[in-house]
Structures are given as structure tokens and as C-alpha cells.
Amino acid sequence: MFRRLFFIILLVPVTIWYSLKMLKVDRETATPEEYDRWGLAWGAAAVKLSGIRIEADLGEADPEGHYVFIGNHQSNLDIPVLFKVLRGNRIRFVAKKSLFEIPIYGKALAHAGHICIDRENRRAAMQSLNDAVEVAKGGISPVIFPEGTRNMDLSHLMDFKIGAMILALKAGLPVVPFVMTNTGRVMGKGQFFIDNRPVVRFKALPIIDPSRYNLKQREQFKEDLYAMMNTAYQELLAKG
């Protein structure tokens, strides 16, 4: 119980502190290491404060490779966990607009190069995907959650949105699908306390060559990806 309270009490000031550090980085002159430093440090700090255990299987993915990562989403903890697991891949998240409206933190997200997506505005959402493609071409590995929101039903994946497929196909990078379990049990949507007893599991699936599909085949890509990821999710879920 102390660890849970410790996490909740300290996470907000820790997040503000790292956000302020990020805002001081000069994006024009910073090296990639300097530019990535504070996001990675925040992720490591949040994982440490939570006391969660992570078992990660990167499969055939290069720990420093350049990819589009597509995975399921259960909890706000997914973000620090992914910063920890994919710390060498220069990741940035495609995240909902409301996060960028949070004082200090939202400005730090934008300054760090995360991609804001307005799901209420179709035209703006498509522009956000195009922005993400440009970010990817600059050496960053975008991370997108095709379910579109945190899943509260942990028995299966939610239906996928098509935007993740469009991003992956336009970016032209190898696609690394991944599944995670138990972040929703540790701290699900709407929960303010954590139960850090379950082991958080991450598994990267076989890399997909985006040239297997074209934009006209994005629906087929979505169906194939969902089938692959949901099957892997069920297998990972069975491990407890």
C-alpha cells in the first residue's frame, strides 16, 4: 500500500520536473541523445516509482532499430513502460489532443516531438498522420495505439482504427506490432491507485514489411494485423 501511495503522490511533481527539463532543451542544437534524454529519464523514474516488474521480449526487433511500433493500450502506465522497453529506438507517441492541453506537461510533449492527433476533426487527424510520417522520416520511431483509447475490457483487443495502418504504409518503415498485458490490472483507465503485483509483459511480434500492402489494401492490413495481435495477446494473457 505504501508503494502505491508513494507512486501517486510523487508522480505529478516528478512529471512536472522532467517536463520543465524537456522545455529547456534547444531542439535546433541538441544531439539525439540530449533530445531524447528527459523522456527516457521520466519513463525510467515512473517505472521505478511504481515498483512494477516488466518482462520484455523484443523478438527479432533491433533494440536500436528504426520502426513504426503498433500496439495495444490499457493504461497510462503503457507510456513509461514503453519508454523503458524501447529506450534505444527513439520513440515518440501519437497521442490524443487533450494530453497536449495539460499545463506544462502538454507543452513538453509537443517540444519533445510527440504527435498530437485530434480525433474529433477528420481533416486535422489526417494532417497529424502526415506530420507523424515526416517525423518518422527524420529518424524517429512513431508509436501508435490502433484501438484509439485505453481498453477497459482486458479479455480481448478492441477494434482497430484505420489511422495506424495509413501511418505505417505512408512511412514505409518496417512495422513492429506488439502486445502488452497487465498494465490495465496494475492501473486501469479511471483508477488512481496501483496494484503492482501483476507482472507487466511485453512481446514484439514478427516484423511486417509494409511493401506487402498498398494504401488501397489498408483494410486488409488492419484485419491481418488485428488477427495477429489478438492471437498473440490471448497467448500472453494466458501466462497471467
Secondary structure in CASP SS format (residue, H / E / C, confidence):
PFRMAT SS
TARGET T0000
AUTHOR 0000-0000-0000
METHOD secondary structure of the structure
MODEL  1
M C 1.00
F H 1.00
R H 1.00
R H 1.00
L H 1.00
F H 1.00
F H 1.00
I H 1.00
I H 1.00
L H 1.00
L H 1.00
V H 1.00
P H 1.00
V H 1.00
T H 1.00
I H 1.00
W H 1.00
Y H 1.00
S H 1.00
L H 1.00
K H 1.00
M H 1.00
L H 1.00
K C 1.00
V C 1.00
D C 1.00
R C 1.00
E C 1.00
T C 1.00
A C 1.00
T C 1.00
P H 1.00
E H 1.00
E H 1.00
Y H 1.00
D H 1.00
R H 1.00
W H 1.00
G H 1.00
L H 1.00
A H 1.00
W H 1.00
G H 1.00
A H 1.00
A H 1.00
A H 1.00
V H 1.00
K H 1.00
L H 1.00
S H 1.00
G C 1.00
I C 1.00
R C 1.00
I E 1.00
E E 1.00
A E 1.00
D E 1.00
L C 1.00
G C 1.00
E C 1.00
A C 1.00
D C 1.00
P C 1.00
E C 1.00
G C 1.00
H C 1.00
Y C 1.00
V E 1.00
F E 1.00
I E 1.00
G E 1.00
N C 1.00
H C 1.00
Q C 1.00
S C 1.00
N C 1.00
L C 1.00
D H 1.00
I H 1.00
P H 1.00
V H 1.00
L H 1.00
F H 1.00
K H 1.00
V H 1.00
L C 1.00
R C 1.00
G C 1.00
N C 1.00
R C 1.00
I E 1.00
R E 1.00
F E 1.00
V E 1.00
A E 1.00
K E 1.00
K H 1.00
S H 1.00
L H 1.00
F H 1.00
E C 1.00
I C 1.00
P C 1.00
I C 1.00
Y H 1.00
G H 1.00
K H 1.00
A H 1.00
L H 1.00
A H 1.00
H H 1.00
A H 1.00
G C 1.00
H C 1.00
I E 1.00
C E 1.00
I E 1.00
D C 1.00
R C 1.00
E C 1.00
N C 1.00
R H 1.00
R H 1.00
A H 1.00
A H 1.00
M H 1.00
Q H 1.00
S H 1.00
L H 1.00
N H 1.00
D H 1.00
A H 1.00
V H 1.00
E H 1.00
V H 1.00
A H 1.00
K H 1.00
G C 1.00
G C 1.00
I C 1.00
S E 1.00
P E 1.00
V E 1.00
I E 1.00
F C 1.00
P C 1.00
E C 1.00
G C 1.00
T C 1.00
R C 1.00
N C 1.00
M C 1.00
D C 1.00
L C 1.00
S C 1.00
H C 1.00
L C 1.00
M C 1.00
D C 1.00
F C 1.00
K C 1.00
I C 1.00
G H 1.00
A H 1.00
M H 1.00
I H 1.00
L H 1.00
A H 1.00
L H 1.00
K H 1.00
A H 1.00
G C 1.00
L C 1.00
P C 1.00
V E 1.00
V E 1.00
P E 1.00
F E 1.00
V E 1.00
M E 1.00
T E 1.00
N C 1.00
T H 1.00
G H 1.00
R H 1.00
V H 1.00
M C 1.00
G C 1.00
K C 1.00
G C 1.00
Q C 1.00
F C 1.00
F C 1.00
I C 1.00
D C 1.00
N C 1.00
R C 1.00
P C 1.00
V C 1.00
V E 1.00
R E 1.00
F E 1.00
K E 1.00
A E 1.00
L C 1.00
P C 1.00
I C 1.00
I E 1.00
D C 1.00
P H 1.00
S H 1.00
R H 1.00
Y C 1.00
N C 1.00
L H 1.00
K H 1.00
Q H 1.00
R H 1.00
E H 1.00
Q H 1.00
F H 1.00
K H 1.00
E H 1.00
D H 1.00
L H 1.00
Y H 1.00
A H 1.00
M H 1.00
M H 1.00
N H 1.00
T H 1.00
A H 1.00
Y H 1.00
Q H 1.00
E H 1.00
L H 1.00
L H 1.00
A C 1.00
K C 1.00
G C 1.00
END
